[in-house]
């Protein structure tokens, strides 16, 4: 009871206090909610009205960008010249053919197959009197060029109906290679298989001979065949056709001017991966030392630092290097033409629909163009002579230049003798023809692009090593011609004053590889080498250090003089002493009669290594001849043919190989 009364007596006080507490809480909550609402109303982000900008004409839809058919229809063109080019020659030929079309009352365009949907070849018949020309170079072991790889894949996989497609092919290659003009031959054959109509024979250009003459001779017969096929006539007009127009920049901000970059402006100042042909990496040169001990050549070993570039490579890959032209040649060109080379210019394509807006990165200066972008050291092709002839004030010079650009036997012989055999570059031609002073902008339009040079990587380390030679050759004119890249690399020497000598480079993958495994099962793979690429030997040395089993490594090395150019002599002899090299066989062509390829005379031992001790095809050794394709590779291959032939003869002698044949 007492307890109950106590509870009752205190209950009113508790209820009264509870009511006061709830009232304050209500006020607090109300104030909080109100504050949030006010804050949201005052400080919330206002919706942004996005104006409906009209689409600019330059922002073409993807379908238009990849449709060469729509581009041809819009610009009234009926000839398209596709090119598969690795060094720029096929592209140059394609541009020449597209310009030729105008002389025959047609309109042409050069096109990179990588930029277009090649399945649209099925639609080319929609355009009256249409023709597709293919200038296709072969790269490596019968492979397509990088920019033609997708087109090649499409041809292999496609069952498209190309009925109604008129086409022709000019192939570019080198007959010293086994798969001579393989890409051009394949394109010609495959287009026919898919229903296309070949209107002129496959052209075969041989860079081991005279590629320019092969092209000119083919072209001279090709165009009359085109006229006959389509029932058209040549205009008969011989005139110069400009593709670009000059614009001189008077007050342009120099931060907007290209100074040697190949793609993105200021890419050399602000380097960003990935690095490739359009975005090379500026690799510091950490080592540049002379390898040979004498002679008139300068053979050098360079090491490049690729730290932080994320560049990866494997032994056998190539380093692509972008060289710089000799400053003396560039300066002399400016003097001969009487031009201020620091003038800032742009060369703009007259065809506004063309994907190629400029012949090289613009705006830039004449000095930069001649130094970084244009090839000023190789003899100019006949089309350059033809276009420049109009500027010669001496009628005799005009006549000679046009004659050399013709397909007449006399003209071909004169071009061969005066230009090619004498190695006259554009500067030499200008110096030897005082009446010839063309506008420098037209000259820059005509000169081909300066191409990257490729070097096998002579290391398996994380930084690529290069081995190359620099020298000069005195010509019949008395001039000394030097290699562009090697002469430039010779001067890329690291110093201690804080200035780094750099080289614009990227990695080009190669199919030249060692076996994936150093040894398989119980069969070690012997390995035959013909010239030192240190990367492979270093890799085998590293595998041995790791306790891996590796097969025999036989190196056949040849050079001119033991006392002068036995390259990497100490390292190679050390490899033989430690067992990394099973056998080191050397030959020096100026000290003895036998060459390195002729040193492979122990036929029984070689056959044992490649066959008897390794009966399974999966275990046969890699045979890796490295050197000039014209003689060295052919000699090595002939030697192996002889070895195999001797083996077959022995089988026949022992009655183990018999034939029962009839005619």
KADA-V334141 format. One record per helix or strand of 2 or more residues. SS is the DSSP state (alpha for helix, beta for strand). FROM is the first residue (numbers start at 0). LEN is the number of residues. If there is no record, write none. Layout:
ss->SS from->FROM len->LEN
ss->SS from->FROM len->LEN
//
This chain:
ss->alpha from->1 len->42
ss->alpha from->61 len->4
ss->alpha from->67 len->8
ss->beta from->78 len->6
ss->alpha from->88 len->15
ss->beta from->107 len->5
ss->alpha from->112 len->3
ss->alpha from->117 len->9
ss->beta from->130 len->9
ss->beta from->142 len->2
ss->alpha from->145 len->12
ss->beta from->165 len->8
ss->alpha from->181 len->12
ss->beta from->196 len->2
ss->beta from->202 len->4
ss->alpha from->210 len->20
ss->beta from->243 len->6
ss->alpha from->253 len->3
ss->beta from->280 len->10
ss->beta from->297 len->8
ss->beta from->317 len->4
ss->alpha from->326 len->11
ss->beta from->343 len->6
ss->beta from->363 len->2
ss->alpha from->365 len->8
ss->alpha from->381 len->10
ss->alpha from->394 len->10
ss->alpha from->408 len->12
ss->alpha from->425 len->7
ss->alpha from->439 len->7
ss->beta from->452 len->4
ss->beta from->464 len->6
ss->beta from->471 len->3
ss->beta from->479 len->3
ss->alpha from->483 len->7
ss->beta from->501 len->7
ss->beta from->518 len->2
ss->beta from->522 len->2
ss->beta from->526 len->3
ss->alpha from->533 len->12
ss->beta from->552 len->7
ss->alpha from->561 len->4
ss->alpha from->568 len->10
ss->beta from->582 len->6
ss->alpha from->596 len->3
ss->alpha from->602 len->10
ss->alpha from->616 len->3
ss->beta from->622 len->2
ss->alpha from->628 len->25
//
